[in-house]
Amino acid sequence: MARQDHPAMPTTVSGFPEMLPAQRAIEASMVDSLRATFELHGFAGIETRAVEPVDVLLAKGSIDHEVYVLRRLQARPAGPGEGEAPVEKGALALHYDLTVPFARYVVENAGALTFPFRRYQVQKVWRGERPQEGRYREFTQVDIDVVGAGSLAAHHDVEMARVMAAAMAQLPLPPVTVSVNDRRLVEGFHRGLGADDAGVAAVLRAVDKIDKVGVDGPGGVRALLAAGAGYDDARCDAALALASITGDAAAVEEGVRALGVDHPLLDAGLEGLLDVLRATDDVAATTGGRVRVAADLSIARGLDYYTGTVYETRMAGFEGLGSICSGGRYDSLATDGRTTYPGVGISLGLTRTLSALLAAGAVTVSRAVPSAVLVAVLDEAGRAASDAVAAALRGRGIPAEVSPDAARLGKQIRHADRRGIPFVWFPAAAAPQDGAAAHEVKDIRSGDQRAADPATWAPPEEDLRPRVTSVSAEVRSGEQR
């Protein structure tokens, strides 16, 4: 008899991660921290729809093979020999990032917005990628952007790096480096080498793949430059020399000028990059060394809409993961035909970042549930009294839950322990004659038990909410040994 799968057995769908409660608690804590930092800097939260017209998405980036198109279940399939069903005019697709939907949002709501408009957004996006470490089909991104009407001052490029650095410094991350470049510098350099529009586009795509494909070999960047831009050995050498420049403003200026290439666009891009580097030189000091900003002239960003400053971010000890936080300036992404809305933004891949930290055991949470107190139930007849205690605690902002049953107190304590709840509340068995409180609360970690009043008692501040902490690389390596 042929084997039949049990109808109740779930089907695993790769690339669509789901979290256990403790993991979700860490994610929620990170989102709360990010929102708090963004709002301190005056960014307003928005949410855009999950779908956009296919033609809008494909006009903004070369990732057509990654876009999920929406179809009705009964939509006409492809006929025999036709291959995939054609995409109908006006078809909708799930957004692959938050910048393109945001550009459309700005144009549609320009009359109701005040410019420069500052927004943050925490939302899921979808990409049809092959699932692997750090790559998912559904994931959460956290974006901040500033958009102007007609023009946008260059100092906002600096602000992006500084605000995201401040936000990441509050997260349980290892030290991170925000790498910056300017696409005008790269484009001007290669125009100075004689590349035309198609050649520049090929160069940007090739250089952006250095980390993935390396320099030499059949599929390396040198081969891509020769095939895509028609570069000879000398120009390949110049391109790779430019891409190797890293460091602070002085190192970048000296390195670029030493290559002896001249072009007005190169000068504009170099000046813009140096301004960003000089204005962020103190970030390492202001974040206690948790975040630093430095140039890396190998980064160009793969999406076509970036026009100036670009950012990529890597975590120490997780360099193989690639960038966790990327973005840049886009001067022509949003327009209504009369007004252009230039912007600059940066996006943190929250799912990508957190999944790597969880897999490495680099982050932990004090408990998986929000409850700080479990209120015991002495007997079912007295459940209302336990409910009243929990309500009093909740009314003062203390997360509390009531025991699911009136089991032996030892069993109720073990239930709290399994859930990670630090305190168990024992209601008064009966009100004493003098009306004094007869409630008691026990810290089940230390065993300390004392009288308490639901109207005044509070747990220590560190126990009020779940606490997320990072585990140092030294501790993790010691555990592995």
RODO-2510 file (C-alpha; in nm, 4 decimals, decimal comma):
residues 481
     n   res          X          Y          Z
     1     m     0,0000     0,0000     0,0000
     2     a     0,1331     0,3403    -0,0906
     3     r     0,2351     0,5579     0,2014
     4     q    -0,0003     0,8406     0,2809
     5     d     0,1134     1,1426     0,4793
     6     h    -0,0933     1,2074     0,7860
     7     p    -0,3265     1,4982     0,7061
     8     a    -0,2351     1,6674     1,0352
     9     m     0,1372     1,6764     0,9612
    10     p     0,2502     2,0311     0,8743
    11     t     0,4349     2,1028     0,5529
    12     t     0,7653     2,2863     0,5937
    13     v     0,7942     2,5969     0,3752
    14     s     1,1548     2,7147     0,3504
    15     g     1,2446     3,0797     0,3500
    16     f     0,9479     3,1872     0,5642
    17     p     1,0891     3,1941     0,9189
    18     e     0,8758     3,1579     1,2307
    19     m     0,9930     3,2377     1,5816
    20     l     0,9465     3,0769     1,9194
    21     p     0,8172     3,3058     2,1985
    22     a     1,1641     3,3806     2,3391
    23     q     1,2928     3,4710     1,9938
    24     r     0,9902     3,6845     1,9254
    25     a     1,0454     3,8632     2,2568
    26     i     1,3964     3,9541     2,1444
    27     e     1,2675     4,0793     1,8098
    28     a     0,9942     4,2863     1,9757
    29     s     1,2471     4,4385     2,2150
    30     m     1,4708     4,5351     1,9233
    31     v     1,1803     4,6911     1,7340
    32     d     1,0763     4,8903     2,0420
    33     s     1,4318     5,0167     2,0823
    34     l     1,4580     5,1159     1,7164
    35     r     1,1253     5,2990     1,7236
    36     a     1,2282     5,4894     2,0354
    37     t     1,5528     5,6064     1,8763
    38     f     1,3885     5,7058     1,5487
    39     e     1,1163     5,8998     1,7256
    40     l     1,3776     6,0801     1,9351
    41     h     1,5135     6,2078     1,6044
    42     g     1,1740     6,3182     1,4764
    43     f     1,0879     6,0336     1,2399
    44     a     0,7170     5,9469     1,2060
    45     g     0,6029     5,5878     1,1648
    46     i     0,4040     5,4795     0,8590
    47     e     0,2942     5,1551     0,6955
    48     t     0,2425     5,1038     0,3243
    49     r     0,0402     4,8371     0,1470
    50     a     0,2037     4,5011     0,0816
    51     v     0,1459     4,5081    -0,2956
    52     e     0,2439     4,7348    -0,5841
    53     p     0,1787     4,7190    -0,9588
    54     v     0,4361     4,4942    -1,1252
    55     d     0,5442     4,7634    -1,3686
    56     v     0,6206     5,0015    -1,0811
    57     l     0,8418     4,7473    -0,9063
    58     l     1,0292     4,6397    -1,2184
    59     a     1,0960     4,9994    -1,3243
    60     k     1,2938     5,0669    -1,0076
    61     g     1,5407     4,7792    -0,9865
    62     s     1,6898     4,4868    -1,1750
    63     i     1,5382     4,2108    -0,9624
    64     d     1,2504     4,0920    -1,1814
    65     h     1,3427     3,7284    -1,1137
    66     e     1,2798     3,7804    -0,7399
    67     v     0,9355     3,9434    -0,7498
    68     y     0,6324     3,7450    -0,6304
    69     v     0,3287     3,8130    -0,8502
    70     l    -0,0191     3,7764    -0,6990
    71     r    -0,2697     3,5594    -0,8826
    72     r    -0,6141     3,4338    -0,8018
    73     l    -0,6285     3,0619    -0,7362
    74     q    -0,8439     3,0180    -1,0478
    75     a    -0,6367     3,2484    -1,2713
    76     r    -0,5732     3,1097    -1,6198
    77     p    -0,2626     2,8889    -1,6143
    78     a    -0,0193     2,8633    -1,8998
    79     g    -0,1236     2,6262    -2,1752
    80     p     0,0776     2,3271    -2,2970
    81     g     0,4165     2,4411    -2,4165
    82     e     0,3557     2,8001    -2,3106
    83     g     0,5846     2,7998    -2,0075
    84     e     0,4825     3,0305    -1,7258
    85     a     0,1520     3,2157    -1,7464
    86     p     0,2056     3,5701    -1,8742
    87     v     0,1839     3,8577    -1,6271
    88     e    -0,1376     4,0407    -1,6968
    89     k    -0,1415     4,4170    -1,7429
    90     g    -0,2076     4,5827    -1,4081
    91     a    -0,0990     4,2728    -1,2147
    92     l     0,0036     4,3196    -0,8538
    93     a     0,3141     4,1893    -0,6812
    94     l     0,4428     4,1761    -0,3246
    95     h     0,6934     4,4531    -0,2580
    96     y     1,0584     4,3434    -0,2433
    97     d     1,1738     4,6436    -0,0385
    98     l     1,0177     4,9410     0,1399
    99     t     1,1814     5,2229    -0,0573
   100     v     0,9874     5,1819    -0,3826
   101     p     0,6481     5,1711    -0,2022
   102     f     0,7570     5,4706     0,0043
   103     a     0,8385     5,6693    -0,3102
   104     r     0,4896     5,5983    -0,4434
   105     y     0,3405     5,6880    -0,1041
   106     v     0,5177     6,0251    -0,1071
   107     v     0,3903     6,1139    -0,4544
   108     e     0,0323     6,0133    -0,3732
   109     n     0,0264     6,1980    -0,0394
   110     a     0,2524     6,4947    -0,1157
   111     g    -0,0268     6,7437    -0,0517
   112     a    -0,0732     6,6155     0,3029
   113     l     0,2964     6,5877     0,3949
   114     t     0,5382     6,8500     0,5263
   115     f     0,8810     6,8438     0,3617
   116     p     1,1451     6,7391     0,4330
   117     f     0,9357     6,4380     0,5340
   118     r     1,0949     6,2043     0,7866
   119     r     0,9593     5,8517     0,8166
   120     y     1,0433     5,5187     0,9708
   121     q     0,8813     5,1911     0,8755
   122     v     0,8896     4,8379     1,0189
   123     q     0,7305     4,5932     0,7794
   124     k     0,7646     4,2598     0,6010
   125     v     0,8906     4,2301     0,2436
   126     w     0,9105     3,9352     0,0047
   127     r     1,1741     3,8161    -0,2405
   128     g     1,1822     3,4968    -0,4433
   129     e     1,5374     3,4055    -0,3461
   130     r     1,6897     3,0657    -0,2834
   131     p     1,6673     3,0275     0,0956
   132     q     2,0059     3,0099     0,2672
   133     e     2,1827     3,1632     0,5642
   134     g     2,0822     3,5287     0,5838
   135     r     1,8502     3,4986     0,2801
   136     y     1,4766     3,4567     0,3223
   137     r     1,1662     3,4794     0,1078
   138     e     0,9775     3,6694     0,3766
   139     f     1,1552     3,8986     0,6187
   140     t     1,1199     4,2189     0,8190
   141     q     1,2988     4,5386     0,7256
   142     v     1,3354     4,8552     0,9306
   143     d     1,3744     5,1706     0,7224
   144     i     1,4317     5,5404     0,7855
   145     d     1,4207     5,8014     0,5101
   146     v     1,4184     6,1770     0,4645
   147     v     1,2546     6,3062     0,1459
   148     g     1,2477     6,6615     0,0131
   149     a     1,0333     6,8365    -0,2468
   150     g     1,2496     6,9535    -0,5364
   151     s     1,5751     6,9336    -0,3415
   152     l     1,7261     6,7726    -0,0336
   153     a     2,0277     6,9095     0,1516
   154     a     2,3421     6,6963     0,1581
   155     h     2,3587     6,7027     0,5390
   156     h     2,0785     6,4478     0,5477
   157     d     2,3265     6,1926     0,4054
   158     v     2,5246     6,2434     0,7248
   159     e     2,2106     6,2229     0,9365
   160     m     2,1209     5,8795     0,7990
   161     a     2,4506     5,7338     0,9124
   162     r     2,4374     5,9032     1,2510
   163     v     2,0772     5,8095     1,3338
   164     m     2,1137     5,4465     1,2326
   165     a     2,4435     5,4278     1,4207
   166     a     2,2684     5,5584     1,7331
   167     a     1,9891     5,3035     1,6821
   168     m     2,2220     5,0065     1,6319
   169     a     2,4284     5,1073     1,9350
   170     q     2,1198     5,0403     2,1507
   171     l     2,0716     4,6880     2,0117
   172     p     2,2364     4,3665     2,1405
   173     l     2,4793     4,3562     1,8474
   174     p     2,8512     4,2982     1,8303
   175     p     3,0536     4,5997     1,7079
   176     v     2,9423     4,7116     1,3626
   177     t     3,1000     4,9156     1,0835
   178     v     2,8904     5,1368     0,8579
   179     s     3,0767     5,1523     0,5269
   180     v     3,0026     5,4470     0,2983
   181     n     3,0789     5,5332    -0,0619
   182     d     2,9412     5,7703    -0,3245
   183     r     2,8217     5,6352    -0,6575
   184     r     2,9101     5,9650    -0,8259
   185     l     3,2718     5,9064    -0,7294
   186     v     3,2703     5,5591    -0,8826
   187     e     3,0778     5,6666    -1,1927
   188     g     3,3002     5,9731    -1,2452
   189     f     3,6126     5,7637    -1,2052
   190     h     3,5046     5,5203    -1,4752
   191     r     3,3841     5,7942    -1,7071
   192     g     3,7317     5,9352    -1,6648
   193     l     3,8591     5,5968    -1,7834
   194     g     3,6393     5,6270    -2,0934
   195     a     3,3371     5,4141    -1,9978
   196     d     3,0000     5,5043    -2,1531
   197     d     2,6582     5,4730    -1,9850
   198     a     2,6354     5,0975    -2,0443
   199     g     2,9949     5,0497    -1,9341
   200     v     2,9400     5,2430    -1,6108
   201     a     2,6313     5,0337    -1,5314
   202     a     2,8309     4,7155    -1,5966
   203     v     3,1131     4,8388    -1,3727
   204     l     2,8765     4,9201    -1,0858
   205     r     2,7189     4,5751    -1,1082
   206     a     3,0570     4,4045    -1,1251
   207     v     3,2241     4,5937    -0,8404
   208     d     2,9210     4,5354    -0,6171
   209     k     2,9888     4,1594    -0,6458
   210     i     3,3481     4,1576    -0,5178
   211     d     3,2495     3,9956    -0,1871
   212     k     3,0438     3,7298    -0,3651
   213     v     3,2575     3,6281    -0,6651
   214     g     3,6088     3,7522    -0,5814
   215     v     3,8499     3,9263    -0,8158
   216     d     4,0070     3,6596    -1,0365
   217     g     3,8810     3,3447    -1,2058
   218     p     3,6201     3,2873    -1,4792
   219     g     3,3390     3,4500    -1,2842
   220     g     3,5436     3,7049    -1,0921
   221     v     3,5121     4,0821    -1,1054
   222     r     3,8068     4,1178    -1,3435
   223     a     3,6302     3,8931    -1,5958
   224     l     3,3019     4,0795    -1,5431
   225     l     3,4712     4,4134    -1,6107
   226     a     3,6268     4,2811    -1,9295
   227     a     3,3028     4,1285    -2,0553
   228     g     3,0569     4,3945    -1,9412
   229     a     3,2555     4,7160    -1,9797
   230     g     3,5179     4,6075    -2,2321
   231     y     3,8008     4,6890    -1,9929
   232     d     4,1589     4,5976    -2,0726
   233     d     4,4063     4,4914    -1,8046
   234     a     4,5125     4,8486    -1,7228
   235     r     4,1575     4,9714    -1,6653
   236     c     4,0706     4,6575    -1,4695
   237     d     4,3689     4,7282    -1,2463
   238     a     4,2533     5,0886    -1,1973
   239     a     3,8979     4,9758    -1,1153
   240     l     4,0208     4,7237    -0,8591
   241     a     4,2630     4,9764    -0,7089
   242     l     3,9757     5,2197    -0,6541
   243     a     3,7612     4,9462    -0,5010
   244     s     4,0374     4,8575    -0,2552
   245     i     4,0402     5,2025    -0,0909
   246     t     3,9045     5,2090     0,2637
   247     g     3,9462     5,4156     0,5782
   248     d     3,8921     5,7712     0,6957
   249     a     3,8661     6,0942     0,4967
   250     a     4,2410     6,1508     0,4687
   251     a     4,3078     5,7968     0,3461
   252     v     4,0297     5,8168     0,0896
   253     e     4,1339     6,1529    -0,0522
   254     e     4,4958     6,0465    -0,0812
   255     g     4,4089     5,7084    -0,2340
   256     v     4,1700     5,8444    -0,4968
   257     r     4,3954     6,1290    -0,6063
   258     a     4,6923     5,8946    -0,6341
   259     l     4,5134     5,7051    -0,9132
   260     g     4,5387     6,0124    -1,1392
   261     v     4,1891     6,0027    -1,2917
   262     d     4,0032     6,3309    -1,3485
   263     h     3,6322     6,3922    -1,4033
   264     p     3,3877     6,6532    -1,2637
   265     l     3,1509     6,3857    -1,1364
   266     l     3,4389     6,2141    -0,9557
   267     d     3,5212     6,5439    -0,7843
   268     a     3,1596     6,5942    -0,6751
   269     g     3,1344     6,2398    -0,5416
   270     l     3,4651     6,2606    -0,3587
   271     e     3,3664     6,5884    -0,1968
   272     g     3,0331     6,4401    -0,0861
   273     l     3,1969     6,1297     0,0573
   274     l     3,4599     6,3304     0,2435
   275     d     3,1868     6,5496     0,3944
   276     v     3,0068     6,2398     0,5270
   277     l     3,3264     6,0889     0,6663
   278     r     3,4338     6,4080     0,8427
   279     a     3,0890     6,4638     0,9913
   280     t     3,0719     6,1083     1,1279
   281     d     3,4273     6,0886     1,2555
   282     d     3,3048     6,0986     1,6182
   283     v     3,0469     5,8187     1,5855
   284     a     3,2799     5,5579     1,7353
   285     a     3,3327     5,7769     2,0412
   286     t     2,9648     5,8668     2,0857
   287     t     2,8571     5,5009     2,0626
   288     g     3,1241     5,3702     2,2979
   289     g     3,3008     5,1917     2,0141
   290     r     2,9920     4,9896     1,9226
   291     v     2,9558     5,1567     1,5814
   292     r     3,2084     5,3174     1,3497
   293     v     3,1742     5,4815     1,0081
   294     a     3,4432     5,4324     0,7425
   295     a     3,4764     5,4486     0,3651
   296     d     3,4767     5,1397     0,1470
   297     l     3,4971     5,2228    -0,2230
   298     s     3,4038     4,8707    -0,3272
   299     i     3,0386     4,9142    -0,2341
   300     a     2,7997     5,0430    -0,4996
   301     r     2,4618     4,8831    -0,4115
   302     g     2,2889     4,6697    -0,6706
   303     l     1,9591     4,8581    -0,7021
   304     d     1,9508     5,1044    -0,9903
   305     y     1,7862     5,3969    -0,8150
   306     y     2,0814     5,5069    -0,5973
   307     t     2,2527     5,8248    -0,7198
   308     g     2,4941     5,9414    -0,4483
   309     t     2,5935     5,8297    -0,1001
   310     v     2,5517     5,4564    -0,0364
   311     y     2,5809     5,2597     0,2876
   312     e     2,6496     4,9007     0,3874
   313     t     2,6969     4,7630     0,7391
   314     r     2,8697     4,4529     0,8733
   315     m     2,8860     4,3001     1,2195
   316     a     3,2179     4,1950     1,3703
   317     g     3,2390     3,8170     1,3772
   318     f     2,9627     3,7850     1,1180
   319     e     3,1401     3,9240     0,8122
   320     g     3,0364     3,6239     0,6034
   321     l     2,6745     3,7262     0,6474
   322     g     2,7319     4,0346     0,4365
   323     s     2,5616     4,3671     0,4891
   324     i     2,2842     4,3857     0,7483
   325     c     2,2005     4,7544     0,6999
   326     s     2,2151     4,9242     0,3604
   327     g     2,0802     5,2196     0,1686
   328     g     2,1695     5,5443     0,0020
   329     r     2,0567     5,8602    -0,1724
   330     y     1,8027     5,8480    -0,4545
   331     d     1,7470     6,1769    -0,6348
   332     s     1,5025     6,0634    -0,9030
   333     l     1,3057     5,7742    -0,7585
   334     a     0,9861     5,9674    -0,6859
   335     t     0,8238     6,2224    -0,9192
   336     d     0,4717     6,3277    -1,0176
   337     g     0,5871     6,4783    -1,3475
   338     r     0,6048     6,8300    -1,2041
   339     t     0,7991     6,7873    -0,8805
   340     t     1,0771     6,5444    -0,8043
   341     y     1,1103     6,4176    -0,4489
   342     p     1,4752     6,3297    -0,3772
   343     g     1,5480     6,1259    -0,0701
   344     v     1,8059     5,9390     0,1298
   345     g     1,7427     5,6359     0,3451
   346     i     1,8894     5,3341     0,5129
   347     s     1,7357     4,9951     0,5881
   348     l     1,8187     4,7426     0,8599
   349     g     1,7453     4,3806     0,7729
   350     l     1,5991     4,2820     1,1086
   351     t     1,5236     3,9169     1,0260
   352     r     1,8639     3,8708     0,8642
   353     t     2,0440     4,0215     1,1626
   354     l     1,8483     3,8529     1,4391
   355     s     1,8520     3,5089     1,2766
   356     a     2,2313     3,5163     1,2594
   357     l     2,2600     3,6228     1,6237
   358     l     2,0175     3,3535     1,7391
   359     a     2,1922     3,0824     1,5407
   360     a     2,5238     3,1783     1,7007
   361     g     2,3781     3,1974     2,0513
   362     a     2,4920     3,5601     2,0614
   363     v     2,1735     3,7036     2,2117
   364     t     1,9424     3,5883     2,4874
   365     v     1,6344     3,7044     2,6784
   366     s     1,5641     3,6745     3,0504
   367     r     1,2238     3,5117     2,9917
   368     a     1,0044     3,4153     2,6995
   369     v     0,6821     3,5628     2,8377
   370     p     0,5970     3,9185     2,9421
   371     s     0,4494     3,8136     3,2779
   372     a     0,6505     3,9186     3,5824
   373     v     0,4069     3,7609     3,8286
   374     l     0,1998     3,4436     3,8385
   375     v    -0,0928     3,4830     4,0797
   376     a    -0,1617     3,1482     4,2424
   377     v    -0,5150     3,0099     4,2810
   378     l    -0,5743     2,8537     4,6230
   379     d    -0,8967     2,6868     4,5090
   380     e    -1,1381     2,7400     4,2241
   381     a    -1,3877     2,9044     4,4551
   382     g    -1,1304     3,1737     4,5210
   383     r    -1,0291     3,2352     4,1554
   384     a    -1,2086     3,5701     4,1577
   385     a    -0,9778     3,6883     4,4361
   386     s    -0,6722     3,5881     4,2306
   387     d    -0,8185     3,7669     3,9279
   388     a    -0,8627     4,0786     4,1413
   389     v    -0,4956     4,0701     4,2473
   390     a    -0,3815     4,0340     3,8865
   391     a    -0,6082     4,3211     3,7808
   392     a    -0,4630     4,5452     4,0528
   393     l    -0,1085     4,4659     3,9421
   394     r    -0,1906     4,5208     3,5738
   395     g    -0,3538     4,8506     3,6608
   396     r    -0,0125     4,9707     3,7787
   397     g     0,1658     4,8423     3,4688
   398     i     0,2929     4,5139     3,6128
   399     p     0,2433     4,2202     3,3686
   400     a     0,0639     3,9414     3,5554
   401     e    -0,1224     3,6231     3,4769
   402     v    -0,3354     3,3922     3,6875
   403     s    -0,2532     3,0247     3,7351
   404     p    -0,4482     2,8044     3,4923
   405     d    -0,5635     2,5720     3,7680
   406     a    -0,5797     2,5354     4,1459
   407     a    -0,3175     2,2629     4,1680
   408     r    -0,0875     2,2170     4,4661
   409     l     0,1159     2,5338     4,5236
   410     g     0,4365     2,3490     4,4464
   411     k     0,2999     2,2571     4,1045
   412     q     0,1923     2,6168     4,0417
   413     i     0,5429     2,7344     4,1315
   414     r     0,6919     2,4844     3,8888
   415     h     0,4537     2,6135     3,6206
   416     a     0,5833     2,9662     3,6781
   417     d     0,9410     2,8406     3,6665
   418     r     0,8869     2,6619     3,3356
   419     r     0,7465     2,9830     3,1877
   420     g     1,0324     3,1874     3,3260
   421     i     0,8080     3,3998     3,5488
   422     p     1,0208     3,5252     3,8403
   423     f     0,7503     3,5912     4,1034
   424     v     0,4544     3,3910     4,2398
   425     w     0,1814     3,5726     4,4324
   426     f    -0,0077     3,3930     4,7083
   427     p    -0,3451     3,5632     4,7771
   428     a    -0,4744     3,5908     5,1297
   429     a    -0,6664     3,2774     5,2218
   430     a    -0,9214     3,4924     5,4031
   431     a    -0,9314     3,8538     5,5105
   432     p    -0,7981     3,8843     5,8667
   433     q    -1,0122     4,0438     6,1367
   434     d    -0,8129     4,3686     6,1496
   435     g    -0,8218     4,4152     5,7718
   436     a    -0,4434     4,4041     5,7333
   437     a    -0,2979     4,2628     5,4094
   438     a    -0,2205     3,8943     5,4214
   439     h    -0,0907     3,8488     5,0669
   440     e     0,2611     3,7181     5,0078
   441     v     0,4886     3,7190     4,7035
   442     k     0,7802     3,4830     4,6420
   443     d     1,0879     3,5309     4,4257
   444     i     1,1180     3,1712     4,3065
   445     r     1,4800     3,2221     4,2009
   446     s     1,6087     3,3147     4,5467
   447     g     1,3298     3,1659     4,7580
   448     d     1,2715     3,5005     4,9290
   449     q     0,9064     3,5345     5,0364
   450     r     0,7462     3,8317     5,2049
   451     a     0,4158     4,0084     5,2687
   452     a     0,2945     4,2316     4,9875
   453     d     0,0051     4,4602     4,9002
   454     p    -0,1349     4,4495     4,5426
   455     a    -0,1856     4,8269     4,5597
   456     t     0,1804     4,9110     4,6303
   457     w     0,4147     4,6177     4,5566
   458     a     0,6312     4,6248     4,2441
   459     p     0,9091     4,3973     4,1208
   460     p     1,2606     4,5333     4,0744
   461     e     1,2886     4,7392     3,7557
   462     e     1,5093     4,4777     3,5883
   463     d     1,2359     4,2146     3,6350
   464     l     0,9429     4,4227     3,5125
   465     r     0,9978     4,3343     3,1464
   466     p     1,1991     4,0635     2,9702
   467     r     1,5627     4,1771     2,9358
   468     v     1,7566     4,1158     2,6174
   469     t     2,1313     4,0769     2,6501
   470     s     2,4134     3,9998     2,4115
   471     v     2,6627     3,7243     2,4802
   472     s     3,0222     3,8290     2,4170
   473     a     3,2302     3,6540     2,1537
   474     e     3,4695     3,5411     2,4260
   475     v     3,1935     3,3655     2,6185
   476     r     3,0549     3,2025     2,3030
   477     s     3,3950     3,0759     2,1930
   478     g     3,4577     2,9401     2,5409
   479     e     3,1290     2,7527     2,5352
   480     q     3,2154     2,6044     2,1974
   481     r     3,5478     2,4782     2,3289
***
